[in-house]
Amino acid sequence: MKKELVFLFIGLAFVTGIIVGVMATVYYEEKNPPPVAAGKHPAPPPAPAPTEDFKKLIVSLLSRLKDDPENLKALIQLGNAYFDTDQFDLAIEAYSKALDIDPKNADVRTDMGIMYRRKGDPKRAVAEFKKAAEYDPHHVNSRYNIGIVLLHDQGDLKGAIKAWEDFLQLEPSGPRAENIRRQIGRMKDMVK
């Protein structure tokens, strides 16, 4: 009986090690993407810290919205300014107002989902990403983000695999696709 418990403990430790290893690898590769192929442009640099320019932009947009509260473009720009300055609640509020006007805008819905994730509400983030994917069946970023949140925030390997397989149907090549393909292979080995 004691021998069986030892083998069970070793098996559990092995599986836990694999899960931690895959999650660490996905996190590392997210932070350090593979080199960009010749002729391709690298991703833009991270968002700048809040500056006077952002403050002026936000004040200008709020003034415009005071006169025209249904101005969709201004609402989206305001949400983006709050997004870029990590003001989660204000970004969500602006994006919600934009979605009241244009509920099928997958880009805005995905950005709002990212804000919910950063705010610490992964379930709501996934719900927004899924709505974005439903409204726009060709929206790759919503599917990519579903996989990220399911894996990193909810530990749902099977759900992340499914989301990323859907992502690969839409974006089968490129550095992001290759990274996801590798991660799916590792994750599938873990869930067998």
N, C-alpha and C positions, 0 to 999 in steps of 0.2 A: 504494500500500500504506500509506504513512504517513497519507494522508487517511482511510482506512478505520479506522485505529487511533484517530485523533483523534475521529471520529464515535462509535466504540465507547466511548471514554473519556467523552465528553460524555453519552452515553446512560446509562452506568453511574452517573455523578455525578447525573444527573437522578432516576433511580430511587431511589438512596440518599437523596437529599434528600426525596423524597416519603415514604419509609418513616420517616425521622427525624421529619418533620413530623407524620405521623399519630400516631406513638407519643408525641410531645410533647403533641399535642392531647388524646389520650386521658388522659394523665397529668394535664394541667392541668384537664380537665373532671372527672376523678375527685376532685381536690383542691378544685375550685371548682364544685360542682354548679349547675345552672340554678336560678333563683329558684323558690321554692315557690309553687304556685298558691293562690289564695284558698281558705280553708277546709281546706287540707291542713296537716298538722303537719310541721315540719322534722325531720330525722334527729336522734337524740340526740347530745349533744356527745361528743367523744373520751373514751376511758376515762381515769379519773383515775390519777394517779401512785400507786404503792404507798403506803399509809398504815397507821397503826396499826389502823384498822378492818379493812383487808384481812388484816393479820397475825392479828388476833383471829379473823376469820372462818375463815382457813385452819387455825389451831390448833383451833378448835371442830369443824370438819369432819373433821380428822385424828383427833380424839378420838372422834367419832361412828363413823368408819370402823374404828377399832381394835376397837370393840365389835361392829360390824356391817359387815364388809368387803364385803358384797354389797349395800349400800344404794345403789341406783341413783341416787336423787335426790341423795344426798350426794356421790357420785362426780362427777356432772355439775356440781354446784355448786362442787366443788373444782377441777375442770377449768376452769370459767368464772372462778374467782378467779385461778388461775394465768394464764389467757388475758389477763385484764384487767391483770395486772401483768407481762406479757411474759416469763413464765417458761416458755419453749417446751417443754423436755424434761419438766418436771413436769406441764404441761397435757396433753401427749401421753400421758404415763403414766396420768393420771387418766381421760382420755377412752378410752384403750385398755381399761382395766378396765371402764368403763361399756359399751363396745361388746362386751366379752365376754359381758355379761349381755343387752344389747339391740343386736345387730349391725345391725339395720335402722333405727336412729335416725339419720335423715338430717341433723338439725340438729347432733348431736354429731359425726357423721362430717365434716360441712362445717367445723365449728370446728376439728377436729383437722387437716383439710387446710390451713386458714389458718395454724395453728401450724407445720406442715411448711414452708409457703412462707416464713414469717418466719424459720424456722431455716435456710433456704437450700436446701431440698430440693423444688424445684418439680415434679419427676416424681412424687414420692410424694404431693404435694399434689393434683395432677391425678388420680391414681389414687383418692384418697379422695373427691374431688368426684364422679368418675364412679360410684363405688360408691353414693354418696348418691343420685345421680340415678337409678340403676338400682333401688334399693330404694324410692324415692318418685318416681314419674314426674312428679309435680306440684311438685317442689321447685325453686323458682326460684333460690334463692341458690347452690345447687351449680352450676347452669349459668352463672350470672353469673360466679362465681369461676373456672370452667374457662376462660372467655374471657379474663379478666384475666391469669391465669398463662400461658396459651398466648401471648398477645400480648406481655406485658411481660417475662416470664422466659425464654420459649423462642423468641420471634420467629416463631411459627407463625401467619401471617395467615389461612390457609385454615381451620385448626382453630379459631381464635378466631371467625371469621365463623360457622362451623357452630354452635359453642356458643352464640353470641349469637342466632342465628336460632332455636335451640331455646328460649332464654330468652324471646324475644319471642312465641313461641307461647303461653307461659304468662302473661307479663306484657306485654300489647300496648300499654298506656298508662301514663302517669305520667312524671315527670321522668327517672327512670333509663332507661325504655324509649326516650324521645326521644333521649337522649344516645347510647345504644347504636345506635339506628337511624342516626343521623348518622355514627357511627364506622364502621358496616358499609358505608355508602355510600362513604366515603373509602377503606376498605380494599379494597373490590371494585374500585375504579378502579385500585388498585395491583397487583392480582394478575391483571389482564387481559393 
